[in-house]
Amino acid sequence: MSNHQKAKQLADLVKQFHLLLNSGSLDLSSEATARSWIEELLSIFNWNCRDPYEVDQEVSLTGQE
């Protein structure tokens, strides 16, 4: 996928988010909602969210991090 196609997909995703947000149909307190939007965003840049070598679903951070 070209950078132009990725930019269009990203713009479409942002537009869709704003439409749903403005209509009041997004549950912003839901972890599942946040995860689905993040996964969609990462997939635009060819990240496979189901591959643990690409994306950690949950990681505990130390004090330094």
PDB file of N, H, CA, C and O in Angstrom:
ATOM      1  N   MET A   1       0.845  -1.174   0.000  1.00  0.00           N
ATOM      2  CA  MET A   1       0.000   0.000   0.000  1.00  0.00           C
ATOM      3  C   MET A   1       0.894   1.243   0.000  1.00  0.00           C
ATOM      4  O   MET A   1       1.876   1.318   0.739  1.00  0.00           O
ATOM      5  N   SER A   2       0.542   2.191  -0.824  1.00  0.00           N
ATOM      6  H   SER A   2      -0.255   2.130  -1.424  1.00  0.00           H
ATOM      7  CA  SER A   2       1.349   3.403  -0.926  1.00  0.00           C
ATOM      8  C   SER A   2       1.073   4.341   0.250  1.00  0.00           C
ATOM      9  O   SER A   2       0.078   4.203   0.962  1.00  0.00           O
ATOM     10  N   ASN A   3       1.979   5.291   0.429  1.00  0.00           N
ATOM     11  H   ASN A   3       2.787   5.403  -0.149  1.00  0.00           H
ATOM     12  CA  ASN A   3       1.798   6.281   1.497  1.00  0.00           C
ATOM     13  C   ASN A   3       0.527   7.098   1.268  1.00  0.00           C
ATOM     14  O   ASN A   3      -0.156   7.478   2.220  1.00  0.00           O
ATOM     15  N   HIS A   4       0.219   7.361   0.008  1.00  0.00           N
ATOM     16  H   HIS A   4       0.774   7.052  -0.765  1.00  0.00           H
ATOM     17  CA  HIS A   4      -1.004   8.110  -0.313  1.00  0.00           C
ATOM     18  C   HIS A   4      -2.238   7.321   0.127  1.00  0.00           C
ATOM     19  O   HIS A   4      -3.172   7.896   0.686  1.00  0.00           O
ATOM     20  N   GLN A   5      -2.247   6.025  -0.119  1.00  0.00           N
ATOM     21  H   GLN A   5      -1.488   5.558  -0.573  1.00  0.00           H
ATOM     22  CA  GLN A   5      -3.370   5.181   0.289  1.00  0.00           C
ATOM     23  C   GLN A   5      -3.484   5.118   1.819  1.00  0.00           C
ATOM     24  O   GLN A   5      -4.584   5.157   2.369  1.00  0.00           O
ATOM     25  N   LYS A   6      -2.339   5.020   2.491  1.00  0.00           N
ATOM     26  H   LYS A   6      -1.446   4.988   2.043  1.00  0.00           H
ATOM     27  CA  LYS A   6      -2.346   5.000   3.956  1.00  0.00           C
ATOM     28  C   LYS A   6      -2.880   6.314   4.515  1.00  0.00           C
ATOM     29  O   LYS A   6      -3.652   6.319   5.474  1.00  0.00           O
ATOM     30  N   ALA A   7      -2.471   7.418   3.919  1.00  0.00           N
ATOM     31  H   ALA A   7      -1.844   7.414   3.140  1.00  0.00           H
ATOM     32  CA  ALA A   7      -2.941   8.734   4.365  1.00  0.00           C
ATOM     33  C   ALA A   7      -4.451   8.846   4.180  1.00  0.00           C
ATOM     34  O   ALA A   7      -5.140   9.395   5.040  1.00  0.00           O
ATOM     35  N   LYS A   8      -4.968   8.333   3.070  1.00  0.00           N
ATOM     36  H   LYS A   8      -4.408   7.887   2.371  1.00  0.00           H
ATOM     37  CA  LYS A   8      -6.409   8.371   2.839  1.00  0.00           C
ATOM     38  C   LYS A   8      -7.139   7.490   3.847  1.00  0.00           C
ATOM     39  O   LYS A   8      -8.172   7.891   4.382  1.00  0.00           O
ATOM     40  N   GLN A   9      -6.616   6.298   4.111  1.00  0.00           N
ATOM     41  H   GLN A   9      -5.776   5.972   3.676  1.00  0.00           H
ATOM     42  CA  GLN A   9      -7.233   5.417   5.105  1.00  0.00           C
ATOM     43  C   GLN A   9      -7.245   6.074   6.478  1.00  0.00           C
ATOM     44  O   GLN A   9      -8.239   6.000   7.201  1.00  0.00           O
ATOM     45  N   LEU A  10      -6.144   6.713   6.833  1.00  0.00           N
ATOM     46  H   LEU A  10      -5.337   6.773   6.246  1.00  0.00           H
ATOM     47  CA  LEU A  10      -6.051   7.388   8.123  1.00  0.00           C
ATOM     48  C   LEU A  10      -7.055   8.537   8.194  1.00  0.00           C
ATOM     49  O   LEU A  10      -7.744   8.701   9.200  1.00  0.00           O
ATOM     50  N   ALA A  11      -7.136   9.322   7.138  1.00  0.00           N
ATOM     51  H   ALA A  11      -6.576   9.189   6.320  1.00  0.00           H
ATOM     52  CA  ALA A  11      -8.103  10.432   7.104  1.00  0.00           C
ATOM     53  C   ALA A  11      -9.532   9.906   7.209  1.00  0.00           C
ATOM     54  O   ALA A  11     -10.362  10.501   7.897  1.00  0.00           O
ATOM     55  N   ASP A  12      -9.824   8.795   6.533  1.00  0.00           N
ATOM     56  H   ASP A  12      -9.149   8.312   5.974  1.00  0.00           H
ATOM     57  CA  ASP A  12     -11.155   8.200   6.609  1.00  0.00           C
ATOM     58  C   ASP A  12     -11.459   7.705   8.019  1.00  0.00           C
ATOM     59  O   ASP A  12     -12.577   7.866   8.507  1.00  0.00           O
ATOM     60  N   LEU A  13     -10.467   7.105   8.674  1.00  0.00           N
ATOM     61  H   LEU A  13      -9.558   6.974   8.277  1.00  0.00           H
ATOM     62  CA  LEU A  13     -10.642   6.617  10.042  1.00  0.00           C
ATOM     63  C   LEU A  13     -10.923   7.778  11.000  1.00  0.00           C
ATOM     64  O   LEU A  13     -11.809   7.684  11.850  1.00  0.00           O
ATOM     65  N   VAL A  14     -10.184   8.849  10.864  1.00  0.00           N
ATOM     66  H   VAL A  14      -9.464   8.926  10.174  1.00  0.00           H
ATOM     67  CA  VAL A  14     -10.380  10.033  11.716  1.00  0.00           C
ATOM     68  C   VAL A  14     -11.763  10.633  11.462  1.00  0.00           C
ATOM     69  O   VAL A  14     -12.456  11.026  12.401  1.00  0.00           O
ATOM     70  N   LYS A  15     -12.158  10.702  10.197  1.00  0.00           N
ATOM     71  H   LYS A  15     -11.595  10.383   9.434  1.00  0.00           H
ATOM     72  CA  LYS A  15     -13.479  11.243   9.855  1.00  0.00           C
ATOM     73  C   LYS A  15     -14.583  10.375  10.471  1.00  0.00           C
ATOM     74  O   LYS A  15     -15.540  10.894  11.045  1.00  0.00           O
ATOM     75  N   GLN A  16     -14.441   9.064  10.346  1.00  0.00           N
ATOM     76  H   GLN A  16     -13.664   8.643   9.880  1.00  0.00           H
ATOM     77  CA  GLN A  16     -15.425   8.143  10.917  1.00  0.00           C
ATOM     78  C   GLN A  16     -15.494   8.302  12.434  1.00  0.00           C
ATOM     79  O   GLN A  16     -16.581   8.308  13.012  1.00  0.00           O
ATOM     80  N   PHE A  17     -14.333   8.430  13.078  1.00  0.00           N
ATOM     81  H   PHE A  17     -13.450   8.425  12.609  1.00  0.00           H
ATOM     82  CA  PHE A  17     -14.291   8.622  14.526  1.00  0.00           C
ATOM     83  C   PHE A  17     -15.049   9.884  14.929  1.00  0.00           C
ATOM     84  O   PHE A  17     -15.872   9.855  15.844  1.00  0.00           O
ATOM     85  N   HIS A  18     -14.768  10.988  14.243  1.00  0.00           N
ATOM     86  H   HIS A  18     -14.099  11.011  13.500  1.00  0.00           H
ATOM     87  CA  HIS A  18     -15.415  12.260  14.573  1.00  0.00           C
ATOM     88  C   HIS A  18     -16.929  12.207  14.333  1.00  0.00           C
ATOM     89  O   HIS A  18     -17.701  12.770  15.109  1.00  0.00           O
ATOM     90  N   LEU A  19     -17.346  11.536  13.270  1.00  0.00           N
ATOM     91  H   LEU A  19     -16.719  11.079  12.639  1.00  0.00           H
ATOM     92  CA  LEU A  19     -18.777  11.402  13.012  1.00  0.00           C
ATOM     93  C   LEU A  19     -19.468  10.659  14.148  1.00  0.00           C
ATOM     94  O   LEU A  19     -20.516  11.084  14.633  1.00  0.00           O
ATOM     95  N   LEU A  20     -18.871   9.541  14.568  1.00  0.00           N
ATOM     96  H   LEU A  20     -18.019   9.195  14.174  1.00  0.00           H
ATOM     97  CA  LEU A  20     -19.455   8.762  15.660  1.00  0.00           C
ATOM     98  C   LEU A  20     -19.392   9.516  16.982  1.00  0.00           C
ATOM     99  O   LEU A  20     -20.328   9.461  17.780  1.00  0.00           O
ATOM    100  N   LEU A  21     -18.290  10.218  17.210  1.00  0.00           N
ATOM    101  H   LEU A  21     -17.530  10.262  16.562  1.00  0.00           H
ATOM    102  CA  LEU A  21     -18.133  10.995  18.432  1.00  0.00           C
ATOM    103  C   LEU A  21     -19.185  12.098  18.509  1.00  0.00           C
ATOM    104  O   LEU A  21     -19.825  12.284  19.544  1.00  0.00           O
ATOM    105  N   ASN A  22     -19.357  12.821  17.416  1.00  0.00           N
ATOM    106  H   ASN A  22     -18.838  12.670  16.575  1.00  0.00           H
ATOM    107  CA  ASN A  22     -20.315  13.927  17.389  1.00  0.00           C
ATOM    108  C   ASN A  22     -21.761  13.452  17.475  1.00  0.00           C
ATOM    109  O   ASN A  22     -22.631  14.189  17.938  1.00  0.00           O
ATOM    110  N   SER A  23     -22.021  12.229  17.032  1.00  0.00           N
ATOM    111  H   SER A  23     -21.314  11.630  16.655  1.00  0.00           H
ATOM    112  CA  SER A  23     -23.386  11.705  17.098  1.00  0.00           C
ATOM    113  C   SER A  23     -23.696  11.120  18.470  1.00  0.00           C
ATOM    114  O   SER A  23     -24.845  10.788  18.764  1.00  0.00           O
ATOM    115  N   GLY A  24     -22.664  10.993  19.314  1.00  0.00           N
ATOM    116  H   GLY A  24     -21.731  11.263  19.075  1.00  0.00           H
ATOM    117  CA  GLY A  24     -22.857  10.464  20.654  1.00  0.00           C
ATOM    118  C   GLY A  24     -22.924   8.944  20.722  1.00  0.00           C
ATOM    119  O   GLY A  24     -23.318   8.385  21.745  1.00  0.00           O
ATOM    120  N   SER A  25     -22.545   8.277  19.644  1.00  0.00           N
ATOM    121  H   SER A  25     -22.225   8.731  18.813  1.00  0.00           H
ATOM    122  CA  SER A  25     -22.663   6.821  19.624  1.00  0.00           C
ATOM    123  C   SER A  25     -21.368   6.087  19.988  1.00  0.00           C
ATOM    124  O   SER A  25     -21.287   4.867  19.839  1.00  0.00           O
ATOM    125  N   LEU A  26     -20.370   6.811  20.458  1.00  0.00           N
ATOM    126  H   LEU A  26     -20.436   7.801  20.579  1.00  0.00           H
ATOM    127  CA  LEU A  26     -19.126   6.177  20.906  1.00  0.00           C
ATOM    128  C   LEU A  26     -19.106   6.100  22.422  1.00  0.00           C
ATOM    129  O   LEU A  26     -19.388   7.085  23.104  1.00  0.00           O
ATOM    130  N   ASP A  27     -18.773   4.936  22.945  1.00  0.00           N
ATOM    131  H   ASP A  27     -18.544   4.136  22.390  1.00  0.00           H
ATOM    132  CA  ASP A  27     -18.611   4.774  24.392  1.00  0.00           C
ATOM    133  C   ASP A  27     -17.129   4.936  24.704  1.00  0.00           C
ATOM    134  O   ASP A  27     -16.367   3.971  24.653  1.00  0.00           O
ATOM    135  N   LEU A  28     -16.729   6.154  25.025  1.00  0.00           N
ATOM    136  H   LEU A  28     -17.349   6.938  25.066  1.00  0.00           H
ATOM    137  CA  LEU A  28     -15.312   6.438  25.235  1.00  0.00           C
ATOM    138  C   LEU A  28     -14.762   5.837  26.522  1.00  0.00           C
ATOM    139  O   LEU A  28     -13.549   5.829  26.728  1.00  0.00           O
ATOM    140  N   SER A  29     -15.632   5.338  27.383  1.00  0.00           N
ATOM    141  H   SER A  29     -16.618   5.344  27.215  1.00  0.00           H
ATOM    142  CA  SER A  29     -15.158   4.717  28.616  1.00  0.00           C
ATOM    143  C   SER A  29     -14.897   3.224  28.447  1.00  0.00           C
ATOM    144  O   SER A  29     -14.413   2.569  29.370  1.00  0.00           O
ATOM    145  N   SER A  30     -15.212   2.690  27.285  1.00  0.00           N
ATOM    146  H   SER A  30     -15.604   3.222  26.535  1.00  0.00           H
ATOM    147  CA  SER A  30     -15.075   1.257  27.033  1.00  0.00           C
ATOM    148  C   SER A  30     -13.675   0.901  26.546  1.00  0.00           C
ATOM    149  O   SER A  30     -13.176   1.482  25.582  1.00  0.00           O
ATOM    150  N   GLU A  31     -13.059  -0.041  27.209  1.00  0.00           N
ATOM    151  H   GLU A  31     -13.464  -0.513  27.992  1.00  0.00           H
ATOM    152  CA  GLU A  31     -11.730  -0.525  26.795  1.00  0.00           C
ATOM    153  C   GLU A  31     -11.827  -1.185  25.433  1.00  0.00           C
ATOM    154  O   GLU A  31     -10.916  -1.059  24.615  1.00  0.00           O
ATOM    155  N   ALA A  32     -12.918  -1.885  25.181  1.00  0.00           N
ATOM    156  H   ALA A  32     -13.658  -1.988  25.845  1.00  0.00           H
ATOM    157  CA  ALA A  32     -13.106  -2.560  23.890  1.00  0.00           C
ATOM    158  C   ALA A  32     -13.198  -1.547  22.749  1.00  0.00           C
ATOM    159  O   ALA A  32     -12.675  -1.784  21.660  1.00  0.00           O
ATOM    160  N   THR A  33     -13.861  -0.422  23.002  1.00  0.00           N
ATOM    161  H   THR A  33     -14.285  -0.229  23.887  1.00  0.00           H
ATOM    162  CA  THR A  33     -13.958   0.631  21.984  1.00  0.00           C
ATOM    163  C   THR A  33     -12.576   1.194  21.678  1.00  0.00           C
ATOM    164  O   THR A  33     -12.197   1.337  20.515  1.00  0.00           O
ATOM    165  N   ALA A  34     -11.833   1.508  22.722  1.00  0.00           N
ATOM    166  H   ALA A  34     -12.141   1.392  23.667  1.00  0.00           H
ATOM    167  CA  ALA A  34     -10.487   2.052  22.531  1.00  0.00           C
ATOM    168  C   ALA A  34      -9.607   1.064  21.786  1.00  0.00           C
ATOM    169  O   ALA A  34      -8.882   1.439  20.865  1.00  0.00           O
ATOM    170  N   ARG A  35      -9.672  -0.193  22.184  1.00  0.00           N
ATOM    171  H   ARG A  35     -10.261  -0.498  22.932  1.00  0.00           H
ATOM    172  CA  ARG A  35      -8.839  -1.217  21.539  1.00  0.00           C
ATOM    173  C   ARG A  35      -9.171  -1.349  20.055  1.00  0.00           C
ATOM    174  O   ARG A  35      -8.269  -1.466  19.226  1.00  0.00           O
ATOM    175  N   SER A  36     -10.457  -1.331  19.719  1.00  0.00           N
ATOM    176  H   SER A  36     -11.189  -1.236  20.393  1.00  0.00           H
ATOM    177  CA  SER A  36     -10.834  -1.497  18.315  1.00  0.00           C
ATOM    178  C   SER A  36     -10.320  -0.343  17.456  1.00  0.00           C
ATOM    179  O   SER A  36      -9.873  -0.561  16.330  1.00  0.00           O
ATOM    180  N   TRP A  37     -10.379   0.886  17.981  1.00  0.00           N
ATOM    181  H   TRP A  37     -10.742   1.063  18.896  1.00  0.00           H
ATOM    182  CA  TRP A  37      -9.865   2.037  17.226  1.00  0.00           C
ATOM    183  C   TRP A  37      -8.351   1.984  17.100  1.00  0.00           C
ATOM    184  O   TRP A  37      -7.804   2.293  16.041  1.00  0.00           O
ATOM    185  N   ILE A  38      -7.678   1.599  18.159  1.00  0.00           N
ATOM    186  H   ILE A  38      -8.122   1.347  19.019  1.00  0.00           H
ATOM    187  CA  ILE A  38      -6.212   1.503  18.120  1.00  0.00           C
ATOM    188  C   ILE A  38      -5.783   0.412  17.151  1.00  0.00           C
ATOM    189  O   ILE A  38      -4.846   0.601  16.375  1.00  0.00           O
ATOM    190  N   GLU A  39      -6.469  -0.734  17.193  1.00  0.00           N
ATOM    191  H   GLU A  39      -7.230  -0.887  17.823  1.00  0.00           H
ATOM    192  CA  GLU A  39      -6.125  -1.822  16.271  1.00  0.00           C
ATOM    193  C   GLU A  39      -6.344  -1.398  14.819  1.00  0.00           C
ATOM    194  O   GLU A  39      -5.540  -1.725  13.946  1.00  0.00           O
ATOM    195  N   GLU A  40      -7.415  -0.682  14.567  1.00  0.00           N
ATOM    196  H   GLU A  40      -8.068  -0.416  15.276  1.00  0.00           H
ATOM    197  CA  GLU A  40      -7.680  -0.196  13.212  1.00  0.00           C
ATOM    198  C   GLU A  40      -6.587   0.777  12.768  1.00  0.00           C
ATOM    199  O   GLU A  40      -6.123   0.719  11.629  1.00  0.00           O
ATOM    200  N   LEU A  41      -6.181   1.664  13.667  1.00  0.00           N
ATOM    201  H   LEU A  41      -6.558   1.711  14.592  1.00  0.00           H
ATOM    202  CA  LEU A  41      -5.110   2.609  13.363  1.00  0.00           C
ATOM    203  C   LEU A  41      -3.809   1.876  13.040  1.00  0.00           C
ATOM    204  O   LEU A  41      -3.159   2.177  12.039  1.00  0.00           O
ATOM    205  N   LEU A  42      -3.432   0.923  13.878  1.00  0.00           N
ATOM    206  H   LEU A  42      -3.961   0.678  14.691  1.00  0.00           H
ATOM    207  CA  LEU A  42      -2.193   0.192  13.661  1.00  0.00           C
ATOM    208  C   LEU A  42      -2.232  -0.641  12.383  1.00  0.00           C
ATOM    209  O   LEU A  42      -1.210  -0.807  11.718  1.00  0.00           O
ATOM    210  N   SER A  43      -3.411  -1.164  12.040  1.00  0.00           N
ATOM    211  H   SER A  43      -4.241  -1.029  12.580  1.00  0.00           H
ATOM    212  CA  SER A  43      -3.511  -1.983  10.832  1.00  0.00           C
ATOM    213  C   SER A  43      -3.260  -1.161   9.568  1.00  0.00           C
ATOM    214  O   SER A  43      -2.790  -1.699   8.566  1.00  0.00           O
ATOM    215  N   ILE A  44      -3.565   0.125   9.605  1.00  0.00           N
ATOM    216  H   ILE A  44      -3.947   0.563  10.420  1.00  0.00           H
ATOM    217  CA  ILE A  44      -3.277   0.987   8.460  1.00  0.00           C
ATOM    218  C   ILE A  44      -1.786   0.975   8.145  1.00  0.00           C
ATOM    219  O   ILE A  44      -1.384   1.073   6.986  1.00  0.00           O
ATOM    220  N   PHE A  45      -0.970   0.853   9.193  1.00  0.00           N
ATOM    221  H   PHE A  45      -1.296   0.773  10.135  1.00  0.00           H
ATOM    222  CA  PHE A  45       0.478   0.861   9.025  1.00  0.00           C
ATOM    223  C   PHE A  45       1.066  -0.546   9.050  1.00  0.00           C
ATOM    224  O   PHE A  45       2.238  -0.753   9.368  1.00  0.00           O
ATOM    225  N   ASN A  46       0.194  -1.518   8.697  1.00  0.00           N
ATOM    226  H   ASN A  46      -0.757  -1.349   8.439  1.00  0.00           H
ATOM    227  CA  ASN A  46       0.581  -2.926   8.522  1.00  0.00           C
ATOM    228  C   ASN A  46       1.028  -3.627   9.796  1.00  0.00           C
ATOM    229  O   ASN A  46       1.808  -4.577   9.729  1.00  0.00           O
ATOM    230  N   TRP A  47       0.557  -3.185  10.947  1.00  0.00           N
ATOM    231  H   TRP A  47      -0.076  -2.413  11.001  1.00  0.00           H
ATOM    232  CA  TRP A  47       0.819  -3.904  12.188  1.00  0.00           C
ATOM    233  C   TRP A  47      -0.249  -4.965  12.349  1.00  0.00           C
ATOM    234  O   TRP A  47      -1.432  -4.703  12.130  1.00  0.00           O
ATOM    235  N   ASN A  48       0.157  -6.144  12.724  1.00  0.00           N
ATOM    236  H   ASN A  48       1.118  -6.357  12.902  1.00  0.00           H
ATOM    237  CA  ASN A  48      -0.778  -7.229  13.007  1.00  0.00           C
ATOM    238  C   ASN A  48      -0.978  -7.276  14.514  1.00  0.00           C
ATOM    239  O   ASN A  48      -0.104  -7.744  15.244  1.00  0.00           O
ATOM    240  N   CYS A  49      -2.118  -6.796  14.982  1.00  0.00           N
ATOM    241  H   CYS A  49      -2.828  -6.415  14.389  1.00  0.00           H
ATOM    242  CA  CYS A  49      -2.374  -6.681  16.419  1.00  0.00           C
ATOM    243  C   CYS A  49      -2.530  -8.032  17.106  1.00  0.00           C
ATOM    244  O   CYS A  49      -2.506  -8.109  18.334  1.00  0.00           O
ATOM    245  N   ARG A  50      -2.686  -9.077  16.338  1.00  0.00           N
ATOM    246  H   ARG A  50      -2.705  -9.014  15.341  1.00  0.00           H
ATOM    247  CA  ARG A  50      -2.794 -10.413  16.923  1.00  0.00           C
ATOM    248  C   ARG A  50      -1.434 -11.089  17.053  1.00  0.00           C
ATOM    249  O   ARG A  50      -1.330 -12.165  17.643  1.00  0.00           O
ATOM    250  N   ASP A  51      -0.402 -10.475  16.512  1.00  0.00           N
ATOM    251  H   ASP A  51      -0.486  -9.602  16.033  1.00  0.00           H
ATOM    252  CA  ASP A  51       0.949 -11.029  16.576  1.00  0.00           C
ATOM    253  C   ASP A  51       1.669 -10.449  17.796  1.00  0.00           C
ATOM    254  O   ASP A  51       1.972  -9.256  17.819  1.00  0.00           O
ATOM    255  N   PRO A  52       1.947 -11.279  18.813  1.00  0.00           N
ATOM    256  CA  PRO A  52       2.577 -10.759  20.037  1.00  0.00           C
ATOM    257  C   PRO A  52       3.986 -10.215  19.816  1.00  0.00           C
ATOM    258  O   PRO A  52       4.513  -9.512  20.678  1.00  0.00           O
ATOM    259  N   TYR A  53       4.601 -10.526  18.681  1.00  0.00           N
ATOM    260  H   TYR A  53       4.172 -11.097  17.981  1.00  0.00           H
ATOM    261  CA  TYR A  53       5.922  -9.974  18.385  1.00  0.00           C
ATOM    262  C   TYR A  53       5.831  -8.546  17.841  1.00  0.00           C
ATOM    263  O   TYR A  53       6.832  -7.831  17.792  1.00  0.00           O
ATOM    264  N   GLU A  54       4.626  -8.137  17.434  1.00  0.00           N
ATOM    265  H   GLU A  54       3.813  -8.718  17.474  1.00  0.00           H
ATOM    266  CA  GLU A  54       4.433  -6.783  16.919  1.00  0.00           C
ATOM    267  C   GLU A  54       3.761  -5.862  17.930  1.00  0.00           C
ATOM    268  O   GLU A  54       4.119  -4.690  18.044  1.00  0.00           O
ATOM    269  N   VAL A  55       2.775  -6.401  18.673  1.00  0.00           N
ATOM    270  H   VAL A  55       2.484  -7.353  18.581  1.00  0.00           H
ATOM    271  CA  VAL A  55       1.998  -5.578  19.597  1.00  0.00           C
ATOM    272  C   VAL A  55       1.777  -6.353  20.885  1.00  0.00           C
ATOM    273  O   VAL A  55       1.249  -7.465  20.855  1.00  0.00           O
ATOM    274  N   ASP A  56       2.173  -5.785  22.012  1.00  0.00           N
ATOM    275  H   ASP A  56       2.602  -4.882  22.037  1.00  0.00           H
ATOM    276  CA  ASP A  56       1.871  -6.371  23.312  1.00  0.00           C
ATOM    277  C   ASP A  56       0.502  -5.881  23.738  1.00  0.00           C
ATOM    278  O   ASP A  56       0.246  -4.677  23.754  1.00  0.00           O
ATOM    279  N   GLN A  57      -0.379  -6.807  24.082  1.00  0.00           N
ATOM    280  H   GLN A  57      -0.171  -7.785  24.069  1.00  0.00           H
ATOM    281  CA  GLN A  57      -1.723  -6.424  24.495  1.00  0.00           C
ATOM    282  C   GLN A  57      -1.714  -5.745  25.859  1.00  0.00           C
ATOM    283  O   GLN A  57      -2.446  -4.784  26.094  1.00  0.00           O
ATOM    284  N   GLU A  58      -0.882  -6.254  26.744  1.00  0.00           N
ATOM    285  H   GLU A  58      -0.287  -7.034  26.553  1.00  0.00           H
ATOM    286  CA  GLU A  58      -0.849  -5.687  28.086  1.00  0.00           C
ATOM    287  C   GLU A  58       0.559  -5.878  28.638  1.00  0.00           C
ATOM    288  O   GLU A  58       1.066  -6.999  28.678  1.00  0.00           O
ATOM    289  N   VAL A  59       1.181  -4.803  29.056  1.00  0.00           N
ATOM    290  H   VAL A  59       0.770  -3.892  29.023  1.00  0.00           H
ATOM    291  CA  VAL A  59       2.547  -4.849  29.565  1.00  0.00           C
ATOM    292  C   VAL A  59       2.610  -4.045  30.848  1.00  0.00           C
ATOM    293  O   VAL A  59       2.112  -2.921  30.909  1.00  0.00           O
ATOM    294  N   SER A  60       3.221  -4.618  31.872  1.00  0.00           N
ATOM    295  H   SER A  60       3.626  -5.532  31.822  1.00  0.00           H
ATOM    296  CA  SER A  60       3.428  -3.877  33.123  1.00  0.00           C
ATOM    297  C   SER A  60       4.709  -3.084  33.008  1.00  0.00           C
ATOM    298  O   SER A  60       5.730  -3.609  32.562  1.00  0.00           O
ATOM    299  N   LEU A  61       4.667  -1.826  33.405  1.00  0.00           N
ATOM    300  H   LEU A  61       3.839  -1.400  33.767  1.00  0.00           H
ATOM    301  CA  LEU A  61       5.827  -0.956  33.328  1.00  0.00           C
ATOM    302  C   LEU A  61       6.482  -0.838  34.696  1.00  0.00           C
ATOM    303  O   LEU A  61       5.822  -0.907  35.733  1.00  0.00           O
ATOM    304  N   THR A  62       7.795  -0.659  34.671  1.00  0.00           N
ATOM    305  H   THR A  62       8.332  -0.604  33.830  1.00  0.00           H
ATOM    306  CA  THR A  62       8.514  -0.434  35.914  1.00  0.00           C
ATOM    307  C   THR A  62       8.487   1.057  36.217  1.00  0.00           C
ATOM    308  O   THR A  62       8.008   1.844  35.401  1.00  0.00           O
ATOM    309  N   GLY A  63       8.990   1.454  37.368  1.00  0.00           N
ATOM    310  H   GLY A  63       9.380   0.815  38.032  1.00  0.00           H
ATOM    311  CA  GLY A  63       9.046   2.860  37.754  1.00  0.00           C
ATOM    312  C   GLY A  63       9.857   3.686  36.786  1.00  0.00           C
ATOM    313  O   GLY A  63       9.517   4.843  36.535  1.00  0.00           O
ATOM    314  N   GLN A  64      10.925   3.128  36.230  1.00  0.00           N
ATOM    315  H   GLN A  64      11.201   2.189  36.434  1.00  0.00           H
ATOM    316  CA  GLN A  64      11.772   3.875  35.289  1.00  0.00           C
ATOM    317  C   GLN A  64      11.066   4.147  33.962  1.00  0.00           C
ATOM    318  O   GLN A  64      11.302   5.169  33.317  1.00  0.00           O
ATOM    319  N   GLU A  65      10.207   3.228  33.569  1.00  0.00           N
ATOM    320  H   GLU A  65      10.015   2.398  34.093  1.00  0.00           H
ATOM    321  CA  GLU A  65       9.537   3.394  32.271  1.00  0.00           C
ATOM    322  C   GLU A  65       8.430   4.409  32.397  1.00  0.00           C
ATOM    323  O   GLU A  65       7.741   4.696  31.419  1.00  0.00           O
TER     324      GLU A  65
END
